[in-house]
Amino acid sequence: MLADAPLLAVIPAGDLDRAKRYYTDTLGLKIARESDEEVVFDSGNTQFGIYHTPYGGQASHTLASWKVADLDAEMADLRSRGVVFEEYDLPGLKTVDGVAEADGMRAAWFKDCEGNVLCVNQLVGD
């Protein structure tokens, strides 16, 4: 039955108002609906939510990733809005100017205002 149900990803936020401003003003996303405890955004043909919790920003791994057609253009736009991309030099993952390339994919990571790790990535050859 789950295979037929839509999946709504949720991202934790210690300060919901600050996160709402970041996702609307900095990332340029549109609010689909909101309550005192959650804000849901439209993104492509799907939605995701941010919700209030004191545990926001504690995960050190990627929580969400946007598939984009042009990574360089997306990064330029996000940088113009103040987004800073992470640099990694780990076994199996090295970024150059914020971009890692491997296995037919280019990707870049950044942290939202709560410290959550987010990603934009492009499949090479698409």
BAGU-290399 format. One line per 5 residues: number of its first residue (from 1); for each residue x, y, z of C-alpha. Coordinates in nm, 2 decimals, always signed. Example, Ala and Ser with C-alpha at 12.3 -4.5 7.8 and 13.67 -1.06 7.14 Angstrom:
2
1) +1.23:-0.45:+0.78 ~ +1.37:-0.11:+0.71
This chain:
126
1) +0.00:+0.00:+0.00 ~ +0.29:+0.24:+0.07 ~ +0.40:+0.21:-0.29 ~ +0.08:+0.39:-0.40 ~ +0.10:+0.67:-0.14
6) +0.29:+1.00:-0.20 ~ +0.59:+1.06:+0.01 ~ +0.63:+1.40:+0.19 ~ +0.98:+1.47:+0.31 ~ +1.00:+1.68:+0.63
11) +1.30:+1.88:+0.74 ~ +1.35:+1.98:+1.11 ~ +1.38:+2.35:+1.21 ~ +1.47:+2.49:+1.56 ~ +1.32:+2.82:+1.46
16) +1.03:+2.77:+1.22 ~ +0.99:+3.14:+1.14 ~ +1.35:+3.18:+1.05 ~ +1.34:+2.86:+0.84 ~ +1.02:+2.98:+0.66
21) +1.20:+3.31:+0.56 ~ +1.51:+3.12:+0.45 ~ +1.31:+2.88:+0.23 ~ +1.10:+3.15:+0.08 ~ +1.34:+3.45:+0.06
26) +1.67:+3.27:+0.00 ~ +1.57:+2.96:-0.19 ~ +1.27:+3.12:-0.36 ~ +1.02:+2.85:-0.28 ~ +0.64:+2.90:-0.26
31) +0.44:+2.80:+0.05 ~ +0.16:+2.55:-0.02 ~ +0.02:+2.56:+0.34 ~ +0.13:+2.63:+0.69 ~ +0.03:+2.59:+1.05
36) +0.20:+2.69:+1.38 ~ +0.41:+2.37:+1.37 ~ +0.48:+2.31:+1.00 ~ +0.52:+2.49:+0.67 ~ +0.48:+2.29:+0.34
41) +0.64:+2.41:+0.02 ~ +0.58:+2.33:-0.34 ~ +0.89:+2.21:-0.52 ~ +0.87:+2.08:-0.88 ~ +0.58:+1.83:-0.89
46) +0.60:+1.75:-0.52 ~ +0.60:+1.90:-0.18 ~ +0.81:+1.89:+0.13 ~ +0.77:+2.03:+0.48 ~ +0.97:+2.19:+0.75
51) +0.85:+2.14:+1.11 ~ +0.94:+2.28:+1.44 ~ +1.16:+2.07:+1.67 ~ +1.44:+2.15:+1.91 ~ +1.65:+1.89:+1.72
56) +1.67:+2.08:+1.39 ~ +2.02:+2.09:+1.23 ~ +2.17:+1.80:+1.42 ~ +2.20:+1.56:+1.13 ~ +2.54:+1.57:+0.95
61) +2.41:+1.40:+0.64 ~ +2.20:+1.51:+0.34 ~ +1.84:+1.55:+0.42 ~ +1.70:+1.66:+0.08 ~ +1.83:+1.69:-0.27
66) +1.69:+1.87:-0.57 ~ +1.75:+1.73:-0.92 ~ +1.83:+2.02:-1.14 ~ +1.89:+2.04:-1.52 ~ +2.18:+2.29:-1.49
71) +2.39:+2.27:-1.17 ~ +2.61:+2.56:-1.26 ~ +2.32:+2.79:-1.33 ~ +2.14:+2.68:-1.01 ~ +2.46:+2.73:-0.80
76) +2.51:+3.08:-0.95 ~ +2.15:+3.17:-0.86 ~ +2.18:+3.04:-0.51 ~ +2.51:+3.21:-0.45 ~ +2.36:+3.54:-0.56
81) +2.10:+3.48:-0.29 ~ +2.37:+3.43:-0.02 ~ +2.40:+3.05:-0.02 ~ +2.75:+2.92:+0.06 ~ +2.84:+2.57:-0.08
86) +3.03:+2.32:+0.14 ~ +3.37:+2.20:+0.05 ~ +3.45:+1.83:+0.12 ~ +3.78:+1.64:+0.10 ~ +3.68:+1.29:+0.22
91) +3.76:+0.94:+0.09 ~ +3.53:+0.90:-0.21 ~ +3.41:+1.26:-0.20 ~ +3.61:+1.57:-0.31 ~ +3.46:+1.90:-0.41
96) +3.61:+2.16:-0.63 ~ +3.45:+2.50:-0.61 ~ +3.17:+2.33:-0.42 ~ +3.10:+2.06:-0.68 ~ +3.17:+1.68:-0.66
101) +3.16:+1.47:-0.98 ~ +3.12:+1.09:-0.98 ~ +2.93:+0.81:-1.14 ~ +2.74:+1.03:-1.40 ~ +2.64:+1.29:-1.14
106) +2.75:+1.64:-1.04 ~ +2.64:+1.76:-0.69 ~ +2.69:+2.04:-0.45 ~ +2.58:+2.07:-0.08 ~ +2.49:+2.36:+0.13
111) +2.34:+2.42:+0.48 ~ +2.01:+2.59:+0.54 ~ +1.97:+2.84:+0.82 ~ +1.91:+2.56:+1.07 ~ +2.23:+2.37:+0.98
116) +2.05:+2.10:+0.78 ~ +2.25:+1.97:+0.48 ~ +2.08:+2.01:+0.15 ~ +2.20:+1.92:-0.20 ~ +2.15:+2.02:-0.56
121) +2.25:+1.77:-0.82 ~ +2.25:+1.71:-1.19 ~ +2.27:+1.38:-1.38 ~ +2.54:+1.41:-1.65 ~ +2.41:+1.33:-1.99
126) +2.05:+1.44:-1.92
